[in-house]
Amino acid sequence: MELKDLEAAMEAFVESKGWYKADSAHPQTPKNLAVSLVLEASEVLEHFQWSEKTADNAELAGELADVLLYLLQLARLHDIDLGQAVMEKLNINAGRQWDK
């Protein structure tokens, strides 16, 4: 699936819930999305709290999907093309060296 397809599906879902409306109980502001992104990422971490492997791949997949959805929304609100941003970051990182 293409990143653009995921973005469109996310956008349709958020619109259908009315979360972009000014009076939404779940306002999709940059701050709220950034907080939600970190909270969902911590739920990913919970899968590995006491083990190197997750006990449930399906649950992990759901948490990873939540992280991606918040990331897509945050990028959308800032007009960031994530595909392009990833490629640019990979190019920067290719020239970097890390301590061994």
Secondary structure per residue as TSV (DSSP state, phi and psi in degrees):
chain	resnum	aa	ss	phi	psi
A	1	M	-	360.0	142.1
A	2	E	-	-81.3	150.0
A	3	L	H	-58.3	-39.4
A	4	K	H	-61.2	-36.4
A	5	D	H	-66.2	-40.8
A	6	L	H	-64.6	-42.0
A	7	E	H	-61.3	-43.7
A	8	A	H	-65.1	-40.9
A	9	A	H	-65.3	-42.1
A	10	M	H	-61.7	-46.1
A	11	E	H	-60.8	-44.6
A	12	A	H	-62.6	-41.6
A	13	F	H	-63.2	-48.9
A	14	V	H	-62.8	-42.7
A	15	E	H	-60.6	-42.8
A	16	S	H	-64.0	-27.1
A	17	K	H	-86.7	-10.1
A	18	G	T	76.0	20.2
A	19	W	T	-76.3	-10.2
A	20	Y	T	-91.6	-6.3
A	21	K	S	-71.3	148.3
A	22	A	T	-59.4	-32.7
A	23	D	T	-97.1	17.1
A	24	S	-	-64.5	142.8
A	25	A	S	-74.7	-13.6
A	26	H	S	-128.0	66.2
A	27	P	-	-62.0	130.4
A	28	Q	-	-90.5	62.2
A	29	T	-	-86.9	159.5
A	30	P	H	-54.5	-44.4
A	31	K	H	-61.9	-47.5
A	32	N	H	-63.0	-38.7
A	33	L	H	-69.1	-39.7
A	34	A	H	-64.0	-42.7
A	35	V	H	-62.5	-46.0
A	36	S	H	-63.0	-38.0
A	37	L	H	-59.6	-46.1
A	38	V	H	-67.8	-40.0
A	39	L	H	-62.1	-42.8
A	40	E	H	-67.7	-37.7
A	41	A	H	-62.3	-35.9
A	42	S	H	-67.6	-29.4
A	43	E	H	-69.5	-30.2
A	44	V	H	-63.8	-45.1
A	45	L	H	-60.7	-34.4
A	46	E	H	-56.9	-30.7
A	47	H	T	-65.0	-19.4
A	48	F	T	-118.2	16.0
A	49	Q	S	-58.5	-43.2
A	50	W	S	-121.3	12.4
A	51	S	-	-155.1	159.2
A	52	E	S	-85.3	-10.3
A	53	K	S	-124.2	146.9
A	54	T	-	-78.2	147.6
A	55	A	S	-81.0	-18.2
A	56	D	-	-145.3	100.9
A	57	N	H	-62.9	-33.8
A	58	A	H	-65.7	-42.6
A	59	E	H	-66.5	-40.8
A	60	L	H	-61.1	-42.5
A	61	A	H	-59.3	-40.8
A	62	G	H	-63.8	-40.5
A	63	E	H	-68.1	-41.2
A	64	L	H	-62.9	-37.9
A	65	A	H	-63.8	-41.2
A	66	D	H	-60.1	-43.6
A	67	V	H	-59.2	-47.5
A	68	L	H	-63.1	-40.8
A	69	L	H	-62.4	-44.0
A	70	Y	H	-66.9	-37.1
A	71	L	H	-63.5	-43.4
A	72	L	H	-61.1	-42.9
A	73	Q	H	-65.1	-44.1
A	74	L	H	-62.5	-42.4
A	75	A	H	-63.4	-42.1
A	76	R	H	-60.6	-43.7
A	77	L	H	-65.1	-20.9
A	78	H	T	-109.8	13.4
A	79	D	T	52.0	44.6
A	80	I	-	-103.3	126.4
A	81	D	-	-83.8	105.1
A	82	L	H	-63.8	-37.1
A	83	G	H	-59.7	-47.0
A	84	Q	H	-65.5	-42.1
A	85	A	H	-62.0	-40.0
A	86	V	H	-64.1	-46.1
A	87	M	H	-63.8	-40.6
A	88	E	H	-63.7	-41.8
A	89	K	H	-66.7	-39.3
A	90	L	H	-62.1	-39.5
A	91	N	H	-64.2	-42.1
A	92	I	H	-62.5	-47.7
A	93	N	H	-65.2	-29.0
A	94	A	H	-61.6	-29.4
A	95	G	T	-90.2	-3.4
A	96	R	-	-91.0	157.8
A	97	Q	-	-126.5	141.1
A	98	W	-	-111.7	150.1
A	99	D	-	-61.4	144.7
A	100	K	-	-89.5	360.0
